[in-house]
């Protein structure tokens, strides 16, 4: 099993706002768009899965 990078989030490729733009263009919210496209191949799928992961890290009751 490969060693997991404990700082993986710092090394993630982030193109801030791009998933939000895609979701708004589709007329959806970001989380619903991410959930719908999580199984997609390529960059859209990676962005969607990362958005879902980060929303879980944020936790319930957290503020922006």
PyMOL Python script that loads the backbone (N, CA, C, O; Angstrom):
from pymol import cmd

cmd.read_pdbstr("""\
ATOM      1  N   UNK A   1       0.841  -1.176   0.000  1.00  0.00           N
ATOM      2  CA  UNK A   1       0.000   0.000   0.000  1.00  0.00           C
ATOM      3  C   UNK A   1       0.889   1.242   0.000  1.00  0.00           C
ATOM      4  O   UNK A   1       1.867   1.315   0.744  1.00  0.00           O
ATOM      5  N   UNK A   2       0.552   2.182  -0.812  1.00  0.00           N
ATOM      6  CA  UNK A   2       1.336   3.405  -0.919  1.00  0.00           C
ATOM      7  C   UNK A   2       1.115   4.288   0.310  1.00  0.00           C
ATOM      8  O   UNK A   2       0.034   4.314   0.899  1.00  0.00           O
ATOM      9  N   UNK A   3       2.171   5.005   0.673  1.00  0.00           N
ATOM     10  CA  UNK A   3       2.049   5.942   1.792  1.00  0.00           C
ATOM     11  C   UNK A   3       1.163   7.104   1.378  1.00  0.00           C
ATOM     12  O   UNK A   3       1.298   7.642   0.279  1.00  0.00           O
ATOM     13  N   UNK A   4       0.270   7.480   2.255  1.00  0.00           N
ATOM     14  CA  UNK A   4      -0.610   8.613   1.971  1.00  0.00           C
ATOM     15  C   UNK A   4       0.069   9.893   2.415  1.00  0.00           C
ATOM     16  O   UNK A   4       0.691   9.958   3.475  1.00  0.00           O
ATOM     17  N   UNK A   5      -0.065  10.899   1.584  1.00  0.00           N
ATOM     18  CA  UNK A   5       0.517  12.195   1.871  1.00  0.00           C
ATOM     19  C   UNK A   5      -0.357  12.895   2.906  1.00  0.00           C
ATOM     20  O   UNK A   5      -1.518  13.185   2.617  1.00  0.00           O
ATOM     21  N   UNK A   6       0.160  13.176   4.102  1.00  0.00           N
ATOM     22  CA  UNK A   6      -0.670  13.821   5.120  1.00  0.00           C
ATOM     23  C   UNK A   6      -1.040  15.261   4.750  1.00  0.00           C
ATOM     24  O   UNK A   6      -1.953  15.840   5.338  1.00  0.00           O
ATOM     25  N   UNK A   7      -0.348  15.822   3.800  1.00  0.00           N
ATOM     26  CA  UNK A   7      -0.611  17.194   3.385  1.00  0.00           C
ATOM     27  C   UNK A   7      -1.199  17.208   1.967  1.00  0.00           C
ATOM     28  O   UNK A   7      -0.933  18.130   1.195  1.00  0.00           O
ATOM     29  N   UNK A   8      -1.993  16.192   1.626  1.00  0.00           N
ATOM     30  CA  UNK A   8      -2.502  16.051   0.264  1.00  0.00           C
ATOM     31  C   UNK A   8      -3.297  17.253  -0.194  1.00  0.00           C
ATOM     32  O   UNK A   8      -3.278  17.597  -1.376  1.00  0.00           O
ATOM     33  N   UNK A   9      -3.988  17.889   0.716  1.00  0.00           N
ATOM     34  CA  UNK A   9      -4.845  19.005   0.334  1.00  0.00           C
ATOM     35  C   UNK A   9      -4.019  20.201  -0.149  1.00  0.00           C
ATOM     36  O   UNK A   9      -4.470  20.975  -0.993  1.00  0.00           O
ATOM     37  N   UNK A  10      -2.814  20.343   0.391  1.00  0.00           N
ATOM     38  CA  UNK A  10      -1.941  21.420  -0.056  1.00  0.00           C
ATOM     39  C   UNK A  10      -1.420  21.174  -1.462  1.00  0.00           C
ATOM     40  O   UNK A  10      -1.074  22.116  -2.174  1.00  0.00           O
ATOM     41  N   UNK A  11      -1.363  19.899  -1.866  1.00  0.00           N
ATOM     42  CA  UNK A  11      -0.841  19.545  -3.176  1.00  0.00           C
ATOM     43  C   UNK A  11      -1.944  19.349  -4.218  1.00  0.00           C
ATOM     44  O   UNK A  11      -1.657  19.042  -5.375  1.00  0.00           O
ATOM     45  N   UNK A  12      -3.174  19.523  -3.821  1.00  0.00           N
ATOM     46  CA  UNK A  12      -4.297  19.355  -4.747  1.00  0.00           C
ATOM     47  C   UNK A  12      -4.292  20.488  -5.771  1.00  0.00           C
ATOM     48  O   UNK A  12      -3.994  21.637  -5.447  1.00  0.00           O
ATOM     49  N   UNK A  13      -4.623  20.144  -6.996  1.00  0.00           N
ATOM     50  CA  UNK A  13      -4.693  21.156  -8.047  1.00  0.00           C
ATOM     51  C   UNK A  13      -6.027  21.878  -7.930  1.00  0.00           C
ATOM     52  O   UNK A  13      -7.085  21.301  -8.179  1.00  0.00           O
ATOM     53  N   UNK A  14      -5.962  23.137  -7.551  1.00  0.00           N
ATOM     54  CA  UNK A  14      -7.168  23.913  -7.347  1.00  0.00           C
ATOM     55  C   UNK A  14      -7.268  25.022  -8.382  1.00  0.00           C
ATOM     56  O   UNK A  14      -6.356  25.833  -8.540  1.00  0.00           O
ATOM     57  N   UNK A  15      -8.370  25.041  -9.067  1.00  0.00           N
ATOM     58  CA  UNK A  15      -8.669  26.120  -9.998  1.00  0.00           C
ATOM     59  C   UNK A  15      -9.898  26.791  -9.391  1.00  0.00           C
ATOM     60  O   UNK A  15     -11.034  26.473  -9.741  1.00  0.00           O
ATOM     61  N   UNK A  16      -9.650  27.712  -8.488  1.00  0.00           N
ATOM     62  CA  UNK A  16     -10.713  28.276  -7.661  1.00  0.00           C
ATOM     63  C   UNK A  16     -11.834  28.895  -8.488  1.00  0.00           C
ATOM     64  O   UNK A  16     -11.597  29.713  -9.376  1.00  0.00           O
ATOM     65  N   UNK A  17     -13.049  28.488  -8.175  1.00  0.00           N
ATOM     66  CA  UNK A  17     -14.233  29.048  -8.806  1.00  0.00           C
ATOM     67  C   UNK A  17     -14.673  28.363 -10.082  1.00  0.00           C
ATOM     68  O   UNK A  17     -15.758  28.653 -10.587  1.00  0.00           O
ATOM     69  N   UNK A  18     -13.865  27.465 -10.618  1.00  0.00           N
ATOM     70  CA  UNK A  18     -14.226  26.854 -11.893  1.00  0.00           C
ATOM     71  C   UNK A  18     -15.431  25.915 -11.766  1.00  0.00           C
ATOM     72  O   UNK A  18     -16.289  25.892 -12.649  1.00  0.00           O
ATOM     73  N   UNK A  19     -15.501  25.149 -10.687  1.00  0.00           N
ATOM     74  CA  UNK A  19     -16.647  24.257 -10.499  1.00  0.00           C
ATOM     75  C   UNK A  19     -17.904  25.078 -10.246  1.00  0.00           C
ATOM     76  O   UNK A  19     -18.986  24.713 -10.705  1.00  0.00           O
ATOM     77  N   UNK A  20     -17.771  26.169  -9.529  1.00  0.00           N
ATOM     78  CA  UNK A  20     -18.904  27.054  -9.268  1.00  0.00           C
ATOM     79  C   UNK A  20     -19.443  27.629 -10.568  1.00  0.00           C
ATOM     80  O   UNK A  20     -20.657  27.689 -10.765  1.00  0.00           O
ATOM     81  N   UNK A  21     -18.554  28.051 -11.453  1.00  0.00           N
ATOM     82  CA  UNK A  21     -18.976  28.592 -12.750  1.00  0.00           C
ATOM     83  C   UNK A  21     -19.722  27.547 -13.562  1.00  0.00           C
ATOM     84  O   UNK A  21     -20.741  27.844 -14.185  1.00  0.00           O
ATOM     85  N   UNK A  22     -19.207  26.315 -13.553  1.00  0.00           N
ATOM     86  CA  UNK A  22     -19.851  25.228 -14.295  1.00  0.00           C
ATOM     87  C   UNK A  22     -21.231  24.927 -13.714  1.00  0.00           C
ATOM     88  O   UNK A  22     -22.180  24.683 -14.460  1.00  0.00           O
ATOM     89  N   UNK A  23     -21.345  24.944 -12.392  1.00  0.00           N
ATOM     90  CA  UNK A  23     -22.622  24.665 -11.739  1.00  0.00           C
ATOM     91  C   UNK A  23     -23.636  25.754 -12.050  1.00  0.00           C
ATOM     92  O   UNK A  23     -24.789  25.451 -12.354  1.00  0.00           O
ATOM     93  N   UNK A  24     -23.230  27.006 -11.981  1.00  0.00           N
ATOM     94  CA  UNK A  24     -24.140  28.113 -12.263  1.00  0.00           C
ATOM     95  C   UNK A  24     -24.596  28.089 -13.712  1.00  0.00           C
ATOM     96  O   UNK A  24     -25.750  28.395 -14.012  1.00  0.00           O
ATOM     97  N   UNK A  25     -23.677  27.719 -14.620  1.00  0.00           N
ATOM     98  CA  UNK A  25     -24.029  27.630 -16.034  1.00  0.00           C
ATOM     99  C   UNK A  25     -25.078  26.537 -16.265  1.00  0.00           C
ATOM    100  O   UNK A  25     -25.939  26.658 -17.137  1.00  0.00           O
ATOM    101  N   UNK A  26     -24.988  25.473 -15.470  1.00  0.00           N
ATOM    102  CA  UNK A  26     -25.954  24.377 -15.574  1.00  0.00           C
ATOM    103  C   UNK A  26     -27.244  24.681 -14.808  1.00  0.00           C
ATOM    104  O   UNK A  26     -28.208  23.920 -14.878  1.00  0.00           O
ATOM    105  N   UNK A  27     -27.254  25.801 -14.075  1.00  0.00           N
ATOM    106  CA  UNK A  27     -28.447  26.180 -13.312  1.00  0.00           C
ATOM    107  C   UNK A  27     -28.635  25.368 -12.046  1.00  0.00           C
ATOM    108  O   UNK A  27     -29.762  25.139 -11.608  1.00  0.00           O
ATOM    109  N   UNK A  28     -27.532  24.935 -11.461  1.00  0.00           N
ATOM    110  CA  UNK A  28     -27.592  24.102 -10.262  1.00  0.00           C
ATOM    111  C   UNK A  28     -26.730  24.708  -9.171  1.00  0.00           C
ATOM    112  O   UNK A  28     -25.913  25.593  -9.422  1.00  0.00           O
ATOM    113  N   UNK A  29     -26.924  24.221  -7.963  1.00  0.00           N
ATOM    114  CA  UNK A  29     -26.046  24.576  -6.862  1.00  0.00           C
ATOM    115  C   UNK A  29     -24.761  23.769  -6.965  1.00  0.00           C
ATOM    116  O   UNK A  29     -24.723  22.743  -7.644  1.00  0.00           O
ATOM    117  N   UNK A  30     -23.725  24.220  -6.305  1.00  0.00           N
ATOM    118  CA  UNK A  30     -22.420  23.576  -6.415  1.00  0.00           C
ATOM    119  C   UNK A  30     -22.450  22.149  -5.875  1.00  0.00           C
ATOM    120  O   UNK A  30     -21.936  21.237  -6.523  1.00  0.00           O
ATOM    121  N   UNK A  31     -23.038  21.941  -4.707  1.00  0.00           N
ATOM    122  CA  UNK A  31     -23.032  20.602  -4.118  1.00  0.00           C
ATOM    123  C   UNK A  31     -23.866  19.609  -4.923  1.00  0.00           C
ATOM    124  O   UNK A  31     -23.459  18.458  -5.084  1.00  0.00           O
ATOM    125  N   UNK A  32     -25.012  20.025  -5.424  1.00  0.00           N
ATOM    126  CA  UNK A  32     -25.828  19.114  -6.228  1.00  0.00           C
ATOM    127  C   UNK A  32     -25.143  18.814  -7.559  1.00  0.00           C
ATOM    128  O   UNK A  32     -25.228  17.695  -8.065  1.00  0.00           O
ATOM    129  N   UNK A  33     -24.465  19.811  -8.123  1.00  0.00           N
ATOM    130  CA  UNK A  33     -23.716  19.612  -9.364  1.00  0.00           C
ATOM    131  C   UNK A  33     -22.549  18.642  -9.126  1.00  0.00           C
ATOM    132  O   UNK A  33     -22.282  17.766  -9.948  1.00  0.00           O
ATOM    133  N   UNK A  34     -21.869  18.810  -8.006  1.00  0.00           N
ATOM    134  CA  UNK A  34     -20.751  17.934  -7.673  1.00  0.00           C
ATOM    135  C   UNK A  34     -21.218  16.501  -7.470  1.00  0.00           C
ATOM    136  O   UNK A  34     -20.569  15.561  -7.928  1.00  0.00           O
ATOM    137  N   UNK A  35     -22.331  16.336  -6.789  1.00  0.00           N
ATOM    138  CA  UNK A  35     -22.861  14.994  -6.544  1.00  0.00           C
ATOM    139  C   UNK A  35     -23.246  14.310  -7.854  1.00  0.00           C
ATOM    140  O   UNK A  35     -23.002  13.117  -8.034  1.00  0.00           O
ATOM    141  N   UNK A  36     -23.849  15.072  -8.765  1.00  0.00           N
ATOM    142  CA  UNK A  36     -24.278  14.529 -10.050  1.00  0.00           C
ATOM    143  C   UNK A  36     -23.088  14.109 -10.906  1.00  0.00           C
ATOM    144  O   UNK A  36     -23.167  13.115 -11.628  1.00  0.00           O
ATOM    145  N   UNK A  37     -21.988  14.855 -10.833  1.00  0.00           N
ATOM    146  CA  UNK A  37     -20.851  14.624 -11.713  1.00  0.00           C
ATOM    147  C   UNK A  37     -19.665  13.937 -11.051  1.00  0.00           C
ATOM    148  O   UNK A  37     -18.584  13.888 -11.637  1.00  0.00           O
ATOM    149  N   UNK A  38     -19.838  13.414  -9.859  1.00  0.00           N
ATOM    150  CA  UNK A  38     -18.739  12.778  -9.138  1.00  0.00           C
ATOM    151  C   UNK A  38     -18.186  11.559  -9.881  1.00  0.00           C
ATOM    152  O   UNK A  38     -17.005  11.237  -9.745  1.00  0.00           O
ATOM    153  N   UNK A  39     -19.012  10.892 -10.648  1.00  0.00           N
ATOM    154  CA  UNK A  39     -18.561   9.714 -11.388  1.00  0.00           C
ATOM    155  C   UNK A  39     -18.045  10.014 -12.773  1.00  0.00           C
ATOM    156  O   UNK A  39     -17.689   9.097 -13.513  1.00  0.00           O
ATOM    157  N   UNK A  40     -17.998  11.273 -13.135  1.00  0.00           N
ATOM    158  CA  UNK A  40     -17.530  11.663 -14.460  1.00  0.00           C
ATOM    159  C   UNK A  40     -16.020  11.471 -14.583  1.00  0.00           C
ATOM    160  O   UNK A  40     -15.290  11.630 -13.604  1.00  0.00           O
ATOM    161  N   UNK A  41     -15.554  11.131 -15.777  1.00  0.00           N
ATOM    162  CA  UNK A  41     -14.114  11.006 -15.974  1.00  0.00           C
ATOM    163  C   UNK A  41     -13.474  12.380 -16.159  1.00  0.00           C
ATOM    164  O   UNK A  41     -14.161  13.362 -16.440  1.00  0.00           O
ATOM    165  N   UNK A  42     -12.190  12.438 -16.004  1.00  0.00           N
ATOM    166  CA  UNK A  42     -11.443  13.662 -16.286  1.00  0.00           C
ATOM    167  C   UNK A  42     -11.511  14.704 -15.192  1.00  0.00           C
ATOM    168  O   UNK A  42     -11.783  14.400 -14.030  1.00  0.00           O
ATOM    169  N   UNK A  43     -11.259  15.937 -15.588  1.00  0.00           N
ATOM    170  CA  UNK A  43     -11.130  17.044 -14.647  1.00  0.00           C
ATOM    171  C   UNK A  43     -12.435  17.343 -13.912  1.00  0.00           C
ATOM    172  O   UNK A  43     -12.410  17.653 -12.721  1.00  0.00           O
ATOM    173  N   UNK A  44     -13.570  17.256 -14.600  1.00  0.00           N
ATOM    174  CA  UNK A  44     -14.855  17.528 -13.962  1.00  0.00           C
ATOM    175  C   UNK A  44     -15.118  16.549 -12.825  1.00  0.00           C
ATOM    176  O   UNK A  44     -15.579  16.944 -11.754  1.00  0.00           O
ATOM    177  N   UNK A  45     -14.828  15.284 -13.058  1.00  0.00           N
ATOM    178  CA  UNK A  45     -15.005  14.273 -12.017  1.00  0.00           C
ATOM    179  C   UNK A  45     -14.099  14.515 -10.825  1.00  0.00           C
ATOM    180  O   UNK A  45     -14.519  14.377  -9.676  1.00  0.00           O
ATOM    181  N   UNK A  46     -12.838  14.881 -11.105  1.00  0.00           N
ATOM    182  CA  UNK A  46     -11.898  15.156 -10.019  1.00  0.00           C
ATOM    183  C   UNK A  46     -12.350  16.357  -9.198  1.00  0.00           C
ATOM    184  O   UNK A  46     -12.290  16.330  -7.968  1.00  0.00           O
ATOM    185  N   UNK A  47     -12.801  17.405  -9.873  1.00  0.00           N
ATOM    186  CA  UNK A  47     -13.277  18.599  -9.179  1.00  0.00           C
ATOM    187  C   UNK A  47     -14.494  18.270  -8.326  1.00  0.00           C
ATOM    188  O   UNK A  47     -14.616  18.744  -7.196  1.00  0.00           O
ATOM    189  N   UNK A  48     -15.386  17.462  -8.866  1.00  0.00           N
ATOM    190  CA  UNK A  48     -16.610  17.104  -8.143  1.00  0.00           C
ATOM    191  C   UNK A  48     -16.297  16.267  -6.910  1.00  0.00           C
ATOM    192  O   UNK A  48     -16.853  16.504  -5.837  1.00  0.00           O
ATOM    193  N   UNK A  49     -15.415  15.295  -7.059  1.00  0.00           N
ATOM    194  CA  UNK A  49     -15.049  14.455  -5.917  1.00  0.00           C
ATOM    195  C   UNK A  49     -14.315  15.263  -4.849  1.00  0.00           C
ATOM    196  O   UNK A  49     -14.521  15.039  -3.656  1.00  0.00           O
ATOM    197  N   UNK A  50     -13.470  16.193  -5.260  1.00  0.00           N
ATOM    198  CA  UNK A  50     -12.771  17.035  -4.306  1.00  0.00           C
ATOM    199  C   UNK A  50     -13.756  17.936  -3.558  1.00  0.00           C
ATOM    200  O   UNK A  50     -13.623  18.138  -2.351  1.00  0.00           O
ATOM    201  N   UNK A  51     -14.741  18.473  -4.274  1.00  0.00           N
ATOM    202  CA  UNK A  51     -15.753  19.320  -3.637  1.00  0.00           C
ATOM    203  C   UNK A  51     -16.537  18.535  -2.594  1.00  0.00           C
ATOM    204  O   UNK A  51     -16.832  19.052  -1.516  1.00  0.00           O
ATOM    205  N   UNK A  52     -16.875  17.292  -2.911  1.00  0.00           N
ATOM    206  CA  UNK A  52     -17.591  16.464  -1.943  1.00  0.00           C
ATOM    207  C   UNK A  52     -16.720  16.169  -0.728  1.00  0.00           C
ATOM    208  O   UNK A  52     -17.201  16.210   0.405  1.00  0.00           O
ATOM    209  N   UNK A  53     -15.450  15.875  -0.953  1.00  0.00           N
ATOM    210  CA  UNK A  53     -14.528  15.582   0.147  1.00  0.00           C
ATOM    211  C   UNK A  53     -14.355  16.799   1.042  1.00  0.00           C
ATOM    212  O   UNK A  53     -14.410  16.684   2.266  1.00  0.00           O
ATOM    213  N   UNK A  54     -14.149  17.953   0.445  1.00  0.00           N
ATOM    214  CA  UNK A  54     -13.932  19.163   1.231  1.00  0.00           C
ATOM    215  C   UNK A  54     -15.183  19.558   2.008  1.00  0.00           C
ATOM    216  O   UNK A  54     -15.082  20.105   3.107  1.00  0.00           O
ATOM    217  N   UNK A  55     -16.353  19.289   1.452  1.00  0.00           N
ATOM    218  CA  UNK A  55     -17.576  19.613   2.186  1.00  0.00           C
ATOM    219  C   UNK A  55     -17.713  18.730   3.419  1.00  0.00           C
ATOM    220  O   UNK A  55     -18.274  19.161   4.427  1.00  0.00           O
ATOM    221  N   UNK A  56     -17.207  17.492   3.354  1.00  0.00           N
ATOM    222  CA  UNK A  56     -17.236  16.595   4.510  1.00  0.00           C
ATOM    223  C   UNK A  56     -16.247  17.053   5.573  1.00  0.00           C
ATOM    224  O   UNK A  56     -16.517  16.914   6.766  1.00  0.00           O
ATOM    225  N   UNK A  57     -15.110  17.594   5.161  1.00  0.00           N
ATOM    226  CA  UNK A  57     -14.104  18.060   6.115  1.00  0.00           C
ATOM    227  C   UNK A  57     -14.593  19.287   6.874  1.00  0.00           C
ATOM    228  O   UNK A  57     -14.221  19.512   8.026  1.00  0.00           O
ATOM    229  N   UNK A  58     -15.416  20.059   6.224  1.00  0.00           N
ATOM    230  CA  UNK A  58     -15.902  21.299   6.819  1.00  0.00           C
ATOM    231  C   UNK A  58     -16.759  21.033   8.051  1.00  0.00           C
ATOM    232  O   UNK A  58     -16.685  21.778   9.028  1.00  0.00           O
ATOM    233  N   UNK A  59     -17.555  20.000   8.014  1.00  0.00           N
ATOM    234  CA  UNK A  59     -18.366  19.614   9.166  1.00  0.00           C
ATOM    235  C   UNK A  59     -19.686  20.350   9.245  1.00  0.00           C
ATOM    236  O   UNK A  59     -19.901  21.356   8.569  1.00  0.00           O
ATOM    237  N   UNK A  60     -20.554  19.836  10.074  1.00  0.00           N
ATOM    238  CA  UNK A  60     -21.874  20.428  10.248  1.00  0.00           C
ATOM    239  C   UNK A  60     -21.788  21.601  11.202  1.00  0.00           C
ATOM    240  O   UNK A  60     -21.057  21.562  12.192  1.00  0.00           O
ATOM    241  N   UNK A  61     -22.531  22.630  10.898  1.00  0.00           N
ATOM    242  CA  UNK A  61     -22.596  23.803  11.753  1.00  0.00           C
ATOM    243  C   UNK A  61     -21.446  24.776  11.553  1.00  0.00           C
ATOM    244  O   UNK A  61     -21.364  25.791  12.244  1.00  0.00           O
ATOM    245  N   UNK A  62     -20.561  24.477  10.619  1.00  0.00           N
ATOM    246  CA  UNK A  62     -19.438  25.374  10.371  1.00  0.00           C
ATOM    247  C   UNK A  62     -19.897  26.569   9.551  1.00  0.00           C
ATOM    248  O   UNK A  62     -20.848  26.481   8.774  1.00  0.00           O
ATOM    249  N   UNK A  63     -19.220  27.657   9.732  1.00  0.00           N
ATOM    250  CA  UNK A  63     -19.524  28.845   8.954  1.00  0.00           C
ATOM    251  C   UNK A  63     -18.439  29.076   7.931  1.00  0.00           C
ATOM    252  O   UNK A  63     -17.344  28.521   8.018  1.00  0.00           O
ATOM    253  N   UNK A  64     -18.765  29.904   6.962  1.00  0.00           N
ATOM    254  CA  UNK A  64     -17.785  30.207   5.915  1.00  0.00           C
ATOM    255  C   UNK A  64     -16.660  30.959   6.514  1.00  0.00           C
ATOM    256  O   UNK A  64     -15.715  31.319   5.813  1.00  0.00           O
TER     257      UNK A  64
END
""", "prot")
cmd.dss("prot")
cmd.show_as("cartoon", "prot")
cmd.util.cbc("prot")
cmd.orient("prot")
